[in-house]
Amino acid sequence: MELTELRRNIDAVAAELVRLLTRRMEIADQIAEYKKGAGLPAMDACREREKLEAICADAREDMAQPLRVVYSLLF
């Protein structure tokens, strides 16, 4: 595969990530509003740990740690 094609592919993935991350942030805003209205704490450290473990368990072994970092930033 040529470098130009590889760059096109990574740019397409980046565009899809922007779309998906934007949607995720919209949903996170909805969750925050729900929690605020229900008097619940914004952060749930236990759930975040559970989600991180599940994400890492589903990932390829060599991708688990980088994904942990990315998702930690998202949370």
WOCOR-V487351 format. One record per residue. N is the residue number from 1. SS is DSSP state (helix for helix, strand for strand, loop for the rest). Layout:
N,SS + N,SS
This chain:
1,loop + 2,loop + 3,helix + 4,helix + 5,helix + 6,helix + 7,helix + 8,helix + 9,helix + 10,helix + 11,helix + 12,helix + 13,helix + 14,helix + 15,helix + 16,helix + 17,helix + 18,helix + 19,helix + 20,helix + 21,helix + 22,helix + 23,helix + 24,helix + 25,helix + 26,helix + 27,helix + 28,helix + 29,helix + 30,helix + 31,helix + 32,helix + 33,helix + 34,helix + 35,helix + 36,helix + 37,helix + 38,helix + 39,loop + 40,loop + 41,loop + 42,loop + 43,loop + 44,loop + 45,helix + 46,helix + 47,helix + 48,helix + 49,helix + 50,helix + 51,helix + 52,helix + 53,helix + 54,helix + 55,helix + 56,helix + 57,helix + 58,helix + 59,loop + 60,loop + 61,helix + 62,helix + 63,helix + 64,helix + 65,helix + 66,helix + 67,helix + 68,helix + 69,helix + 70,helix + 71,helix + 72,helix + 73,helix + 74,helix + 75,loop
